[in-house]
Amino acid sequence: MTTAWGEFELSRFPADPRDRLRAWDASDAYLLRYLDRERIALSGTVVVLGDRWGALVTALAEHRPVQITDSYLSQEATRVNLARAGVEPGTVQLLTTQDPPPEQVDVLLVRVPKSLALLEDQLLRLAPAVHAGTVVIGTGMVKEIHTSTLRLFERILGPTRTSQAEQKARLIHCTPDPSLERPENPWPYSYALPAGVGAVSGRTVVNHAGVFCADRLDIGTRFFLAHLPEGGRRIVDLGCGNGVVGTAVALADPTAEVLFVDESFQAVASAEATYKANGVPGHAEFRVGDGLAGVADGSVDVVLNNPPFHSHQATSDATAWRMFSGAKRALRPGGELWVIGNRHLGYHVTLRRLFGNSRLVASDPKFVVLKAVRRG
């Protein structure tokens, strides 16, 4: 990526030589061009919210920015990209969406996230630190910026307008109004689960902003809850989201040890809150990370997984492949991977390639629940 601050070699995390997706896009480049062309003063505290793979903070490292992200993978990519660029550790402060934000923000650069709820939550958390002189600029691809996006900036920070599009990217310009009466932050959001979903029927679910289907139980999870396995001492809820699947297992069998794993800091916080809200008596561990990396080989009895098939705006099976591969390594011989997915994704083919077997447990017109057993 060539910028006014230099040329940078950037990669996603984990690096995959077969992956042709770049670690930056036209919206990152547009924002950096604008900052240089308009000679925006990058003094004081510069905060970059939602930097996908660290492209923005790597380019702006000399200004000692603060990065705020919900993604463990994005944070790790940022570390790698900063190191490759020769940036000294500590130059860029890396925060998560669960960390307290800086007390004052002088420049706020926002990479518009896919989740409007996450944007709402983070703008409300940052708003008290924004002052009348704060420069606020958002960026995203045209298809990512909607009228609702602009209204959110306007409702929380102040008057908002958009730029002309360049290479299918657009900028958002917001003028902070400290006198604006902001709404209260509705996140995290809790609700009671419906009847007929097994051990978690009527139980409480807690969702932080940005977690999939934060205001209701999605139909895929509902179907999975009706077909969960029985037994298993050490169980992993892989890609746990709000933790409802792992909590259901723990409620059904208080002797089970459940590991909740997700690459989203918001998701793991939700899973822990859901688990604690229901007073589950068993043992649980909550971990933000890259799938099952760090879990010992052959140490797990059952892995439960509803893999995502999008990486931001791109459709990809790379995440599912890595999750399934990690599960095979972490499972003991005879251990089971249980997967729910849309029928059209063809996960049974992937599982057979990896495990040498795949059995259909349940299906409906939209979803399948599959089981693969580690045999060696």
ZIUR-V870231 format. One record per helix or strand of 2 or more residues. SS is the DSSP state (hx for helix, st for strand). FROM is the first residue (numbers start at 1). TO is the last residue. Records with the same first field share a line. If there is no record, write none. Layout:
# ZIUR-V870231
SS->FROM-TO / FROM-TO
This chain:
# ZIUR-V870231
st->2-3 / 6-7 / 46-49 / 66-69 / 93-96 / 105-111 / 130-141 / 160-162 / 169-175 / 189-192 / 204-207 / 234-238 / 257-262 / 283-288 / 300-305 / 310-311 / 314-315 / 331-342 / 359-363 / 367-373
hx->26-37 / 55-59 / 61-63 / 72-84 / 116-127 / 142-144 / 147-156 / 198-200 / 219-225 / 244-252 / 265-277 / 318-330 / 343-345 / 347-355
